[in-house]
Amino acid sequence: MADLYNDVDANRNGAITKTEFLRAALGNRELRKVLDESMRVIKKIDKYITSNFEEAFQSWLPGGFT
């Protein structure tokens, strides 16, 4: 997972910006796999909480989740 973090942190400053994250989410299959699996888990628990996490993620993640 540290390798993935380093791949996403394009400027290597120790912090991942929204832009870095979005670029990685579009181009890094490993990250996309992690995000898709996380969304599946969130969808399962989303019905038990008041906010809709999927809707929030869809608003800023191009292409959405599978």
Residue pairs with C-beta under 8 A, 6 or more apart in sequence:
4 28
4 30
4 31
4 34
5 16
6 12
7 24
7 28
7 30
7 31
8 16
8 20
8 21
8 24
8 28
8 31
9 15
9 16
9 20
10 20
10 23
10 24
11 20
18 60
22 60
22 61
22 62
24 31
25 31
25 32
25 35
25 61
25 62
26 62
26 63
35 61
35 65
36 65
36 66
39 54
39 57
39 65
39 66
42 53
42 54
42 57
43 54
46 52
46 53
46 54
54 65
57 64
57 65
58 64
58 65
